């Protein structure tokens, strides 16, 4: 039986209004409207804490085909503020599916809207830039919706990491998923202990580290340098996360203190962690026009000229001119082949490196797995 369609609208800050139908929860939601170019992986995307404050538009037209299962969640809840698709599929066909996408969004209190011309919306965002939007199943007055958008705080300068970080420290040591086995729990004794600063960490990052016999102590974003060093780690991991790195300068200060107190300690940062690391060493960050969101972004490793296909989700980037400064302690190691933005850096004298993308994939390719091996190798060297 076809699902009953409930009217919904999507309104953007520039006055654009698109009509569609609701699936999932009902009500209103506001967020920065971005587009994701992946064909699959909507479950991992929705539960990625990096999407706090954002509404995700999927460029692939049919979404919901594989339903939802409890094994592919990247955190304990949906963090995206809303979900925008061309055609929602309410009859999933997958042997692992436990519920439909609409049922899951309804349980999580998140609104989805379908029937949207996502090709038009994607082109509009590319041309005009990502901007705040509102999805409503209650208010269809453009002037009223615009007024609500104008009152929203946005994401510039806002610390969203503190909204998604863990409330207290916890330990993690569990491997990645395999068909017929599930998540590997019977792992050999760990070789190293790492402290991960949680700015919105995805679970598959922790599993990738566990696969390399690295146990992880995950700590809240505002944990001080002194508290982190008291754990006696053999490495520091700086996680992904949402929003503007300028709102997380408390974390940059902690990283700076750690590198001064323990300069031999390997540090590995990704995504927001990469941006915060750069700011800890004097870099500036800038908001991109429409950001990078997808699982198919080409990145070149500059020393070898090797190209990786990467998974990405960020609206901000390290300013490229940072690496031209004579006092810059980092060298540029990776560059985005679409817009030539910074995708990775390495300290010239300390065991510190970072990338802008998500090497844990989920969803996405596994081209960047070697970065975890490099991190483990740095700890072996110490």
C-alpha positions in Angstrom: 0.0 0.0 0.0 1.5 3.4 -0.9 2.3 5.6 2.1 0.1 8.5 3.0 1.8 11.7 1.8 1.9 14.6 4.1 2.7 18.0 2.7 6.1 19.5 3.6 8.2 22.4 2.3 11.9 23.3 2.2 12.7 27.0 2.4 16.2 28.5 2.0 17.6 31.7 3.3 17.7 33.3 -0.2 13.9 32.9 -0.5 13.9 29.7 -2.6 10.9 27.5 -1.6 10.5 23.8 -2.7 7.5 21.7 -2.1 7.6 18.0 -1.2 6.3 15.3 1.1 7.2 14.4 4.6 8.7 11.1 5.8 10.0 10.3 9.3 9.0 12.8 12.0 6.7 15.8 11.6 7.3 19.4 12.7 10.0 21.9 11.8 13.8 21.8 11.6 16.5 24.3 10.7 20.1 23.6 9.5 22.8 24.5 7.0 21.7 22.8 3.7 24.5 20.8 2.1 24.6 18.1 -0.5 26.3 14.7 -0.3 27.5 13.0 -3.5 27.6 9.4 -2.3 25.3 6.8 -3.8 25.1 4.7 -0.7 25.7 5.0 3.1 22.8 7.2 4.1 22.6 5.4 7.5 26.2 6.2 8.3 25.8 9.7 7.1 22.8 10.4 9.3 24.6 9.1 12.4 27.9 10.9 11.7 28.1 13.6 14.4 29.9 15.8 11.9 26.4 16.6 10.5 25.2 18.4 13.6 23.8 21.7 12.5 23.3 20.6 8.9 20.5 19.2 6.7 21.8 16.7 4.2 20.6 16.6 0.5 21.4 13.3 -1.2 22.3 13.7 -4.9 21.6 10.0 -5.6 17.9 10.0 -6.5 16.5 6.8 -4.7 17.1 6.6 -1.0 15.8 4.1 1.5 16.3 0.9 -0.6 18.4 -0.9 2.0 16.5 0.1 5.1 18.2 0.4 8.4 20.1 -2.1 10.5 21.7 -1.6 13.9 25.2 -2.6 12.9 26.0 0.2 10.6 25.3 3.1 12.9 28.3 5.4 13.4 27.0 6.8 16.8 24.1 6.3 19.1 21.7 8.7 17.3 20.9 10.7 14.2 22.8 14.0 14.2 21.7 15.5 10.9 19.0 18.2 11.4 17.0 17.0 8.4 17.1 14.8 5.4 16.3 15.8 1.8 15.9 13.3 -1.0 14.4 13.0 -4.5 12.6 9.7 -4.1 12.2 7.9 -0.8 11.8 4.1 -1.0 9.5 2.7 1.7 10.0 -1.0 0.8 13.6 -1.9 1.6 15.2 -5.0 0.1 18.3 -6.1 2.1 18.9 -9.2 4.3 20.3 -7.0 7.1 17.4 -4.5 7.2 15.5 -4.3 10.5 13.3 -1.3 9.8 12.5 1.3 7.1 14.4 4.6 6.9 11.1 6.5 7.7 10.5 4.4 10.8 14.1 5.1 12.0 13.8 8.9 11.4 10.4 8.9 13.2 12.0 7.1 16.2 14.8 9.6 16.2 12.5 12.7 15.8 14.1 13.8 12.5 12.2 15.1 9.6 12.8 13.8 6.0 11.4 15.4 2.9 11.1 13.8 -0.5 9.8 14.8 -3.9 12.5 17.5 -4.0 14.3 18.2 -7.3 17.7 17.5 -5.7 19.5 18.1 -9.0 18.2 21.7 -9.0 18.9 22.1 -5.3 22.5 20.8 -5.7 23.2 23.2 -8.6 21.7 26.0 -6.6 23.9 25.3 -3.6 27.0 25.0 -5.9 26.2 28.4 -7.4 25.0 30.3 -4.4 26.8 28.5 -1.6 25.5 26.4 1.3 23.0 28.4 3.4 20.5 27.9 6.2 17.2 26.2 5.4 14.1 25.1 7.1 11.9 22.0 6.6 8.3 22.4 7.9 5.2 20.2 7.9 3.3 23.0 9.8 4.0 26.4 8.3 3.9 27.0 4.6 4.1 30.8 4.6 7.4 31.9 2.9 7.7 35.1 4.9 7.1 33.3 8.2 9.7 30.7 7.3 12.3 33.3 6.3 11.8 35.1 9.6 12.6 31.9 11.5 15.7 31.4 9.4 16.9 34.9 10.1 16.6 34.2 13.9 18.7 31.1 13.7 22.3 31.1 15.1 23.9 29.5 12.0 27.3 27.7 12.3 29.9 30.4 12.0 31.9 30.7 15.2 29.7 28.2 17.0 31.2 25.4 19.0 29.2 22.4 17.9 31.8 19.9 19.0 30.8 20.4 22.7 27.2 19.4 21.7 28.2 16.0 20.2 31.2 15.0 22.4 31.0 12.1 24.9 29.8 13.2 28.4 32.6 11.3 30.1 35.7 9.3 29.2 35.3 5.7 28.0 37.5 2.9 26.7 37.1 1.2 23.3 38.8 -1.9 21.8 36.6 -3.7 19.2 37.5 -4.5 15.6 35.8 -3.8 12.3 32.8 -5.7 10.9 33.0 -8.9 8.8 30.3 -10.8 7.1 29.3 -13.8 9.1 31.3 -12.7 12.1 30.0 -9.2 13.0 32.3 -6.8 14.9 35.4 -8.6 16.0 35.7 -8.7 19.8 38.3 -11.4 20.5 41.3 -9.2 19.7 44.9 -9.8 20.7 46.4 -7.8 23.5 46.8 -4.2 22.5 50.2 -2.8 21.6 49.5 0.8 22.2 47.2 3.1 24.2 45.9 6.2 22.5 43.8 9.1 23.8 41.2 10.3 21.3 39.9 13.8 21.8 36.2 13.4 20.9 34.9 16.3 18.7 32.3 14.1 17.2 34.1 10.8 16.7 32.7 8.1 14.4 32.8 4.5 15.8 34.5 3.1 12.7 37.5 5.2 13.5 37.9 3.5 16.8 37.5 0.1 15.1 40.2 0.9 12.6 42.6 1.7 15.4 41.6 -1.5 17.2 42.4 -3.5 14.1 45.9 -2.3 14.6 46.0 -3.4 18.2 45.5 0.1 19.5 43.2 0.6 22.5 41.6 3.9 22.8 40.6 6.1 25.7 38.0 8.5 24.3 37.8 11.8 26.2 35.4 14.8 26.0 36.4 17.7 23.7 37.2 20.1 26.6 39.6 17.7 28.4 42.7 19.6 29.4 46.2 18.8 28.3 47.1 17.9 31.9 44.2 15.4 32.1 45.2 13.8 28.8 48.9 13.5 29.7 47.9 11.9 33.0 46.6 8.9 31.0 50.2 8.3 29.8 49.2 7.7 26.2 51.6 6.6 23.5 49.7 8.7 20.9 47.0 11.3 20.5 44.1 11.1 18.0 42.1 14.2 17.1 38.7 13.3 15.7 36.3 14.6 13.2 33.4 16.8 14.2 30.9 19.4 13.2 31.0 23.2 12.6 33.6 25.9 12.8 37.0 25.1 14.3 37.2 28.7 15.5 34.7 27.8 18.2 37.1 25.1 19.5 40.2 27.2 20.4 40.2 25.6 23.9 41.1 22.3 22.1 43.8 24.1 20.1 45.3 25.3 23.4 45.3 21.8 24.8 47.0 20.4 21.7 49.6 23.1 21.8 50.4 22.3 25.5 50.6 18.6 24.7 53.1 19.1 21.9 55.2 21.3 24.1 55.2 19.0 27.1 55.7 15.8 25.1 57.1 16.7 21.7 58.0 13.1 20.9 54.3 12.0 21.2 52.7 11.1 17.9 49.5 13.1 17.0 47.1 12.2 14.2 44.2 14.4 13.3 41.3 14.1 10.8 38.7 16.5 9.6 37.8 19.0 12.4 40.8 17.6 14.3 43.0 18.5 11.4 41.7 22.1 11.4 42.0 22.5 15.2 45.6 21.1 15.0 46.5 23.7 12.3 45.0 26.5 14.4 47.0 25.3 17.4 50.1 26.1 15.3 49.0 29.5 14.1 46.9 28.7 10.9 43.7 30.4 9.9 40.6 28.5 8.7 38.0 29.6 6.3 34.4 28.6 5.4 34.2 27.0 2.0 31.5 28.0 -0.5 29.6 24.7 -0.3 32.0 22.4 1.5 33.0 18.9 0.7 30.4 16.2 1.4 30.7 12.8 -0.3 32.5 9.5 -0.6 34.1 10.1 -4.0 36.5 13.1 -3.6 39.9 12.8 -5.4 42.9 13.8 -3.3 46.5 13.7 -4.3 49.3 12.7 -2.0 51.9 15.2 -3.2 55.2 13.3 -2.6 54.1 10.2 -4.6 51.5 11.9 -6.8 49.2 9.0 -5.9 45.5 9.8 -6.0 43.1 8.6 -3.3 39.3 8.6 -3.6 38.2 9.8 -0.2 35.2 10.2 2.1 34.6 13.8 3.2 32.3 16.0 5.3 33.4 19.5 6.2 32.4 23.1 5.5 35.7 24.7 6.6 39.4 24.3 5.5 42.9 25.4 6.5 43.8 28.5 4.5 46.3 27.6 1.8 48.6 30.5 2.3 49.5 29.1 5.7 52.0 26.8 4.1 53.7 29.7 2.3 54.7 31.4 5.5 58.4 31.0 6.4 57.5 30.3 10.0 55.0 27.5 9.1 56.1 24.3 10.9 54.1 22.1 8.6 54.5 20.9 5.0 51.5 20.4 2.7 51.1 16.7 2.0 47.7 16.2 0.3 45.6 18.4 -2.0 42.1 18.3 -3.2 42.0 17.8 -7.0 38.6 19.5 -7.3 39.4 22.9 -5.8 43.1 22.6 -4.7 42.3 23.1 -1.0 44.5 21.6 1.8 43.7 18.0 2.4 46.7 17.0 4.6 49.8 18.2 6.4 52.8 16.9 8.3 55.0 18.6 10.9 58.6 19.2 9.6 60.3 18.0 12.8 57.7 16.4 15.1 55.6 13.1 14.7 52.5 15.0 14.0 50.3 14.7 10.8 46.7 15.2 9.8 44.2 14.9 6.9 41.1 16.8 6.1 39.1 13.8 4.9 37.8 10.6 6.7 40.2 7.6 6.3 37.7 5.4 8.2 35.3 5.5 5.3 31.8 4.3 6.4 30.6 5.1 3.9 33.3 5.3 1.3 36.4 3.7 -0.2 39.3 2.2 1.8 42.1 4.0 -0.1 43.3 5.8 3.0 43.7 2.9 5.4 47.4 3.3 5.3 47.2 6.4 7.5 46.3 4.3 10.5 49.4 2.1 9.7 51.5 5.3 9.6 50.2 6.4 13.0 51.0 2.9 14.5 54.4 3.1 12.9 55.1 6.5 14.5 54.2 5.0 17.9 56.5 2.0 17.2 59.3 4.4 16.4 58.9 6.0 19.9 
